[in-house]
């Protein structure tokens, strides 16, 4: 988890979740922890990301799933801005 906004008296903290897997194929079971965090803190999770060794970019259950190389390019080009 990466905090994107600190908690204050007026607002809760916000964060991005990142899940990494060594698998070459994405399986829906990999999303369990990210889904649970989003269910428990829906207003605080601003983005959910996952990285794997596959070749296709996917979006499942609100989680953006990147092949490793694509994630690194996105990180280098844009940081972790929404998108």
N, C-alpha and C positions, 0 to 999 in steps of 0.2 A: 504494500500500500504506500502511496506517495501522497502526502498532505499538500493540497493546493491552496487551502485557506485555513489559517489558524482559528481555533475556537476563540470567540470573544463573548462578552456578556450579552451582546445582541444577537449573535449568530453562531450556529454550531460549526465545527470544523468540516471541511470538505476534502475529499480525497479521490484518487484514481486507484483502482485495483489492477494488479498485473499478475497473471498466472503464466508460468512457463512449463512446457512439457517437452521431453525429448522425442516424443512420438512423431512419426512421419504422417500418420493419419489422425485427424481430430475425432475424438469420441465425446458424445454429449455428457458422459459422466465426469469429464474433466471440468465441467462448468459448475459443479455442485457448490464449491466453496464461494465462488464469485456470486452465484445466485443467492446463497444464504446471506452474504454480507449485504447485497442489494435489498433483500427482503427486510432485514433488520434495520438498515439505515438508508432508506430510499432517497431522502432529501440530501444526504451527505455524499453519496457516490455520484461523482460527476461524469465518470467514464470508467468502463470496465474493458480491460485489454487482456488478450492471451497471445502467447507466442508458441509456435511449434515448428518442427523441422519439415513440414509439408511444403507444398508449392502454391496452394490457393488461398486467397484471402476470403474469409467467411465472416458472417454476422449471424449469431445465434443467441436467442434469449437476451438480447441487448448487449451482448459481449462481442467486441470487435476482435477477430482472430486473425493474426498475421503470421505468414511464414517469417522465419528469423531474419533473412536478408531484407525483406520488405519492411519489417519493423525497424531495423537499424537505419535504413534509408529515411523512413518517416521521422524517426527520432532525430537524425542529423539535420534533415531539411526543416522540420517544423517544431521540434521539441515535442511536447506532449499536448499541444493545443487540440481542442476539440476538432474531430474531423475525419 
